[in-house]
Protein backbone atom coordinates (compact mmCIF):
# COMPACT_ATOMS: atom_id res chain seq x y z
CA UNK A 1 0.00 0.00 0.00
CA UNK A 2 1.20 3.38 -0.85
CA UNK A 3 1.09 6.08 1.68
CA UNK A 4 -0.80 9.12 0.55
CA UNK A 5 0.88 12.33 1.55
CA UNK A 6 -0.54 15.72 1.66
CA UNK A 7 0.59 17.88 -1.28
CA UNK A 8 2.33 20.34 1.10
CA UNK A 9 4.28 17.59 2.92
CA UNK A 10 7.48 18.06 0.85
CA UNK A 11 7.40 21.76 1.71
CA UNK A 12 7.04 20.99 5.44
CA UNK A 13 9.98 18.52 5.17
CA UNK A 14 12.11 21.18 3.52
CA UNK A 15 11.27 24.05 5.88
CA UNK A 16 10.95 22.24 9.21
CA UNK A 17 12.77 18.92 9.27
CA UNK A 18 15.70 19.60 6.96
CA UNK A 19 17.18 22.44 9.12
CA UNK A 20 16.85 20.27 12.23
CA UNK A 21 18.68 17.44 10.49
CA UNK A 22 21.41 19.78 9.30
CA UNK A 23 21.83 21.15 12.81
CA UNK A 24 22.23 17.62 14.18
CA UNK A 25 24.82 16.73 11.53
CA UNK A 26 26.78 19.98 12.09
CA UNK A 27 26.71 19.54 15.88
CA UNK A 28 28.01 16.00 15.58
CA UNK A 29 30.78 17.04 13.20
CA UNK A 30 31.68 20.34 14.88
CA UNK A 31 34.99 19.21 16.48
CA UNK A 32 36.07 17.68 13.18
CA UNK A 33 35.14 20.82 11.25
CA UNK A 34 36.99 23.09 13.67
CA UNK A 35 40.09 20.91 13.39
CA UNK A 36 39.99 21.11 9.60
CA UNK A 37 39.67 24.89 9.68
CA UNK A 38 42.55 25.26 12.14
CA UNK A 39 44.80 23.16 9.93
CA UNK A 40 44.13 25.51 7.03
CA UNK A 41 44.66 28.73 8.99
CA UNK A 42 48.23 30.02 8.93
CA UNK A 43 49.40 30.66 12.45
CA UNK A 44 50.89 34.13 12.94
CA UNK A 45 52.71 35.28 16.02
CA UNK A 46 53.64 38.84 16.80
CA UNK A 47 56.23 39.45 19.46
CA UNK A 48 56.72 42.96 20.76
CA UNK A 49 59.54 44.19 22.92
CA UNK A 50 60.44 47.53 24.32
CA UNK A 51 64.07 48.36 24.87
CA UNK A 52 65.38 51.25 26.89
CA UNK A 53 69.09 51.96 26.83
CA UNK A 54 70.80 54.20 29.34
CA UNK A 55 74.42 54.96 28.60
CA UNK A 56 76.97 57.67 28.97
CA UNK A 57 78.39 56.75 25.56
CA UNK A 58 75.88 58.65 23.43
CA UNK A 59 77.93 58.36 20.25
CA UNK A 60 77.72 54.55 20.33
CA UNK A 61 73.99 54.78 20.98
CA UNK A 62 73.65 57.04 17.94
CA UNK A 63 75.66 54.61 15.80
CA UNK A 64 73.41 51.72 16.87
CA UNK A 65 70.32 53.81 16.10
CA UNK A 66 71.67 54.60 12.63
CA UNK A 67 71.80 50.85 11.88
CA UNK A 68 68.04 50.40 12.38
CA UNK A 69 67.25 50.74 8.64
CA UNK A 70 69.29 47.57 8.07
CA UNK A 71 66.95 45.72 10.43
CA UNK A 72 63.97 47.02 8.47
CA UNK A 73 65.54 45.80 5.23
CA UNK A 74 66.00 42.38 6.84
CA UNK A 75 62.27 42.21 7.59
CA UNK A 76 62.29 43.17 11.25
CA UNK A 77 59.18 45.23 11.94
CA UNK A 78 59.67 48.24 14.20
CA UNK A 79 56.84 50.27 15.68
CA UNK A 80 59.06 53.24 16.27
CA UNK A 81 62.41 54.26 17.53
CA UNK A 82 63.73 57.48 18.92
CA UNK A 83 66.61 58.73 20.96
CA UNK A 84 66.11 60.98 23.96
CA UNK A 85 69.03 62.60 25.69
CA UNK A 86 69.12 63.62 29.34
CA UNK A 87 71.78 65.81 30.88
CA UNK A 88 72.67 64.15 34.18
CA UNK A 89 75.60 66.16 35.52
CA UNK A 90 73.95 69.45 36.41
CA UNK A 91 74.76 69.16 40.12
CA UNK A 92 78.43 68.69 39.28
CA UNK A 93 78.46 71.87 37.18
CA UNK A 94 76.43 74.15 39.46
CA UNK A 95 79.18 75.41 41.80
CA UNK A 96 81.57 76.26 38.96
CA UNK A 97 78.80 77.88 36.90
CA UNK A 98 77.57 79.99 39.81
CA UNK A 99 81.13 81.14 40.52
CA UNK A 100 81.62 82.07 36.85
CA UNK A 101 78.25 83.86 36.71
CA UNK A 102 79.10 85.84 39.84
CA UNK A 103 82.51 86.77 38.42
CA UNK A 104 80.91 87.96 35.17
CA UNK A 105 78.25 89.91 37.06
CA UNK A 106 81.02 91.68 39.00
CA UNK A 107 82.85 92.47 35.74
CA UNK A 108 79.68 93.92 34.22
CA UNK A 109 78.96 95.97 37.35
CA UNK A 110 82.52 97.35 37.34
CA UNK A 111 82.18 98.33 33.68
CA UNK A 112 78.92 100.18 34.42
CA UNK A 113 80.57 101.87 37.43
CA UNK A 114 83.63 102.95 35.38
CA UNK A 115 81.41 104.35 32.65
CA UNK A 116 79.54 106.43 35.19
CA UNK A 117 82.53 107.43 37.39
CA UNK A 118 81.48 105.30 40.35
CA UNK A 119 82.91 102.30 42.15
CA UNK A 120 81.43 98.91 42.97
CA UNK A 121 81.13 97.82 46.58
CA UNK A 122 80.02 94.56 48.12
CA UNK A 123 77.16 92.35 46.99
CA UNK A 124 73.89 93.59 48.45
CA UNK A 125 71.70 90.68 47.25
CA UNK A 126 72.20 87.72 44.94
CA UNK A 127 69.85 85.21 43.45
CA UNK A 128 70.83 82.04 41.64
CA UNK A 129 67.82 82.17 39.35
CA UNK A 130 67.49 79.08 37.23
CA UNK A 131 69.53 76.67 35.18
CA UNK A 132 68.44 75.73 31.69
CA UNK A 133 69.59 72.81 29.56
CA UNK A 134 69.12 73.05 25.80
CA UNK A 135 70.53 71.73 22.57
CA UNK A 136 73.95 73.15 21.88
CA UNK A 137 73.07 74.10 18.31
CA UNK A 138 69.39 74.87 18.88
CA UNK A 139 67.60 78.17 19.00
CA UNK A 140 67.98 80.13 22.22
CA UNK A 141 64.23 80.61 22.53
CA UNK A 142 63.73 76.83 22.89
CA UNK A 143 60.60 76.77 20.76
CA UNK A 144 61.81 74.54 17.93
CA UNK A 145 64.21 72.26 19.73
CA UNK A 146 64.47 70.37 22.95
CA UNK A 147 67.41 69.26 25.06
CA UNK A 148 66.23 65.66 24.68
CA UNK A 149 66.66 65.92 20.88
CA UNK A 150 70.40 66.50 20.89
CA UNK A 151 73.33 64.67 22.45
CA UNK A 152 75.24 67.96 22.52
CA UNK A 153 73.76 70.25 25.11
CA UNK A 154 74.48 73.61 26.62
CA UNK A 155 73.75 74.57 30.20
CA UNK A 156 72.99 78.15 31.17
CA UNK A 157 72.52 79.79 34.53
CA UNK A 158 70.70 83.05 35.13
CA UNK A 159 71.78 85.01 38.18
CA UNK A 160 70.83 88.37 39.60
CA UNK A 161 73.40 90.22 41.66
CA UNK A 162 72.90 93.68 43.21
CA UNK A 163 76.03 95.58 44.30
CA UNK A 164 76.56 98.65 46.44
CA UNK A 165 77.73 101.46 44.20
CA UNK A 166 79.56 104.52 45.51
CA UNK A 167 80.32 107.44 43.46
C-alpha positions as CSV (number, residue, x, y, z in Angstrom):
1,X,0.0,0.0,0.0
2,X,1.2,3.4,-0.8
3,X,1.1,6.1,1.7
4,X,-0.8,9.1,0.6
5,X,0.9,12.3,1.5
6,X,-0.5,15.7,1.7
7,X,0.6,17.9,-1.3
8,X,2.3,20.3,1.1
9,X,4.3,17.6,2.9
10,X,7.5,18.1,0.8
11,X,7.4,21.8,1.7
12,X,7.0,21.0,5.4
13,X,10.0,18.5,5.2
14,X,12.1,21.2,3.5
15,X,11.3,24.0,5.9
16,X,11.0,22.2,9.2
17,X,12.8,18.9,9.3
18,X,15.7,19.6,7.0
19,X,17.2,22.4,9.1
20,X,16.8,20.3,12.2
21,X,18.7,17.4,10.5
22,X,21.4,19.8,9.3
23,X,21.8,21.2,12.8
24,X,22.2,17.6,14.2
25,X,24.8,16.7,11.5
26,X,26.8,20.0,12.1
27,X,26.7,19.5,15.9
28,X,28.0,16.0,15.6
29,X,30.8,17.0,13.2
30,X,31.7,20.3,14.9
31,X,35.0,19.2,16.5
32,X,36.1,17.7,13.2
33,X,35.1,20.8,11.2
34,X,37.0,23.1,13.7
35,X,40.1,20.9,13.4
36,X,40.0,21.1,9.6
37,X,39.7,24.9,9.7
38,X,42.5,25.3,12.1
39,X,44.8,23.2,9.9
40,X,44.1,25.5,7.0
41,X,44.7,28.7,9.0
42,X,48.2,30.0,8.9
43,X,49.4,30.7,12.4
44,X,50.9,34.1,12.9
45,X,52.7,35.3,16.0
46,X,53.6,38.8,16.8
47,X,56.2,39.5,19.5
48,X,56.7,43.0,20.8
49,X,59.5,44.2,22.9
50,X,60.4,47.5,24.3
51,X,64.1,48.4,24.9
52,X,65.4,51.3,26.9
53,X,69.1,52.0,26.8
54,X,70.8,54.2,29.3
55,X,74.4,55.0,28.6
56,X,77.0,57.7,29.0
57,X,78.4,56.7,25.6
58,X,75.9,58.6,23.4
59,X,77.9,58.4,20.2
60,X,77.7,54.6,20.3
61,X,74.0,54.8,21.0
62,X,73.7,57.0,17.9
63,X,75.7,54.6,15.8
64,X,73.4,51.7,16.9
65,X,70.3,53.8,16.1
66,X,71.7,54.6,12.6
67,X,71.8,50.8,11.9
68,X,68.0,50.4,12.4
69,X,67.3,50.7,8.6
70,X,69.3,47.6,8.1
71,X,66.9,45.7,10.4
72,X,64.0,47.0,8.5
73,X,65.5,45.8,5.2
74,X,66.0,42.4,6.8
75,X,62.3,42.2,7.6
76,X,62.3,43.2,11.3
77,X,59.2,45.2,11.9
78,X,59.7,48.2,14.2
79,X,56.8,50.3,15.7
80,X,59.1,53.2,16.3
81,X,62.4,54.3,17.5
82,X,63.7,57.5,18.9
83,X,66.6,58.7,21.0
84,X,66.1,61.0,24.0
85,X,69.0,62.6,25.7
86,X,69.1,63.6,29.3
87,X,71.8,65.8,30.9
88,X,72.7,64.1,34.2
89,X,75.6,66.2,35.5
90,X,74.0,69.5,36.4
91,X,74.8,69.2,40.1
92,X,78.4,68.7,39.3
93,X,78.5,71.9,37.2
94,X,76.4,74.1,39.5
95,X,79.2,75.4,41.8
96,X,81.6,76.3,39.0
97,X,78.8,77.9,36.9
98,X,77.6,80.0,39.8
99,X,81.1,81.1,40.5
100,X,81.6,82.1,36.8
101,X,78.3,83.9,36.7
102,X,79.1,85.8,39.8
103,X,82.5,86.8,38.4
104,X,80.9,88.0,35.2
105,X,78.3,89.9,37.1
106,X,81.0,91.7,39.0
107,X,82.9,92.5,35.7
108,X,79.7,93.9,34.2
109,X,79.0,96.0,37.4
110,X,82.5,97.3,37.3
111,X,82.2,98.3,33.7
112,X,78.9,100.2,34.4
113,X,80.6,101.9,37.4
114,X,83.6,102.9,35.4
115,X,81.4,104.4,32.6
116,X,79.5,106.4,35.2
117,X,82.5,107.4,37.4
118,X,81.5,105.3,40.3
119,X,82.9,102.3,42.2
120,X,81.4,98.9,43.0
121,X,81.1,97.8,46.6
122,X,80.0,94.6,48.1
123,X,77.2,92.4,47.0
124,X,73.9,93.6,48.5
125,X,71.7,90.7,47.3
126,X,72.2,87.7,44.9
127,X,69.8,85.2,43.4
128,X,70.8,82.0,41.6
129,X,67.8,82.2,39.3
130,X,67.5,79.1,37.2
131,X,69.5,76.7,35.2
132,X,68.4,75.7,31.7
133,X,69.6,72.8,29.6
134,X,69.1,73.1,25.8
135,X,70.5,71.7,22.6
136,X,74.0,73.2,21.9
137,X,73.1,74.1,18.3
138,X,69.4,74.9,18.9
139,X,67.6,78.2,19.0
140,X,68.0,80.1,22.2
141,X,64.2,80.6,22.5
142,X,63.7,76.8,22.9
143,X,60.6,76.8,20.8
144,X,61.8,74.5,17.9
145,X,64.2,72.3,19.7
146,X,64.5,70.4,23.0
147,X,67.4,69.3,25.1
148,X,66.2,65.7,24.7
149,X,66.7,65.9,20.9
150,X,70.4,66.5,20.9
151,X,73.3,64.7,22.5
152,X,75.2,68.0,22.5
153,X,73.8,70.3,25.1
154,X,74.5,73.6,26.6
155,X,73.7,74.6,30.2
156,X,73.0,78.2,31.2
157,X,72.5,79.8,34.5
158,X,70.7,83.0,35.1
159,X,71.8,85.0,38.2
160,X,70.8,88.4,39.6
161,X,73.4,90.2,41.7
162,X,72.9,93.7,43.2
163,X,76.0,95.6,44.3
164,X,76.6,98.6,46.4
165,X,77.7,101.5,44.2
166,X,79.6,104.5,45.5
167,X,80.3,107.4,43.5
